[in-house]
């Protein structure tokens, strides 16, 4: 799972000290690739890992000689770790939401 966020700032300093400008279209892409975009991308990767592990498991059960048991077990473990990480992130987000909603103003 790779979570890389692009910078939000419209102008970035370069190594020479000059500023480079980002086009308005690139700025809109950056806004959509914020936290929601990163979360959606991570969920997509976890889902793909689970689908890959399921497919490899079926191939091993059908005794496909091109798929090894070791490769399948590694894929299953990767999918399980990704799911557990996603579950922890969800639990932390729900806890943060609950904390914010219980704050007195």
C-alpha positions in Angstrom: 0.0 0.0 0.0 1.6 3.2 -1.1 0.2 6.5 0.1 1.8 9.4 -1.6 0.3 12.8 -1.5 1.1 15.5 -4.0 1.8 19.1 -2.8 -1.2 21.5 -2.5 0.8 24.7 -2.9 0.3 26.4 -6.4 3.9 27.5 -6.5 6.9 25.4 -5.5 10.4 26.6 -4.9 13.0 25.0 -7.2 16.6 24.3 -6.3 17.7 27.6 -8.0 15.4 29.6 -5.8 12.9 30.4 -8.6 9.3 29.4 -8.4 7.6 27.1 -10.8 3.9 27.5 -11.6 1.4 24.6 -11.7 -1.3 24.8 -14.2 -5.0 25.3 -13.0 -5.8 21.8 -14.2 -3.0 20.3 -12.1 -4.2 22.2 -9.1 -7.7 20.7 -9.6 -6.1 17.2 -9.8 -4.2 17.9 -6.6 -7.4 18.9 -4.8 -9.1 15.7 -5.8 -6.1 13.7 -4.8 -6.2 14.9 -1.2 -7.1 12.8 1.8 -10.3 11.4 0.2 -8.3 10.4 -3.0 -5.5 8.8 -0.9 -8.1 6.9 1.1 -9.9 5.7 -2.0 -6.6 4.7 -3.6 -5.6 2.7 -0.5 -9.0 1.0 -0.4 -8.7 0.1 -4.0 -5.2 -1.4 -3.4 -6.4 -3.5 -0.5 -9.3 -4.8 -2.5 -7.0 -5.6 -5.4 -4.7 -7.5 -3.1 -7.6 -9.5 -1.7 -8.9 -10.3 -5.2 -5.4 -11.4 -6.2 -5.0 -13.6 -3.1 -8.4 -15.2 -3.8 -7.5 -15.9 -7.4 -4.2 -17.4 -6.5 -5.9 -19.6 -3.9 -8.3 -20.9 -6.5 -5.4 -21.6 -8.9 -3.6 -23.6 -6.2 -6.7 -25.6 -5.4 -7.1 -26.5 -9.0 -3.5 -27.6 -9.0 -2.2 -25.2 -11.5 1.6 -25.9 -11.9 2.4 -22.3 -12.7 1.2 -21.0 -9.3 3.3 -21.9 -6.2 1.9 -22.4 -2.7 4.6 -20.0 -1.4 3.5 -17.2 -3.7 -0.1 -17.8 -2.7 0.6 -17.7 1.0 2.6 -14.4 0.6 -0.3 -12.9 -1.3 -2.8 -14.0 1.4 -0.6 -12.5 4.1 -0.2 -9.2 2.2 -4.0 -9.0 1.8 -4.6 -9.7 5.5 -2.1 -7.1 6.6 -3.6 -4.5 4.3 -7.1 -5.3 5.6 -6.0 -5.0 9.2 -4.3 -1.7 8.5 -7.5 -0.4 6.8 -9.5 -1.6 9.8 -7.3 0.3 12.2 -7.5 3.4 10.1 -11.3 3.2 10.1 -11.4 2.7 13.8 -9.2 5.7 14.4 -11.3 7.8 12.2 -14.5 6.8 13.9 -12.8 7.5 17.3 -11.7 10.9 16.1 -15.2 11.7 14.8 -16.7 10.7 18.2 -14.2 12.8 20.1 -15.0 15.9 17.9 -18.7 15.4 18.2 -18.4 15.1 22.0 -16.5 18.4 22.4 -18.3 21.2 24.1 -18.2 24.5 22.4 
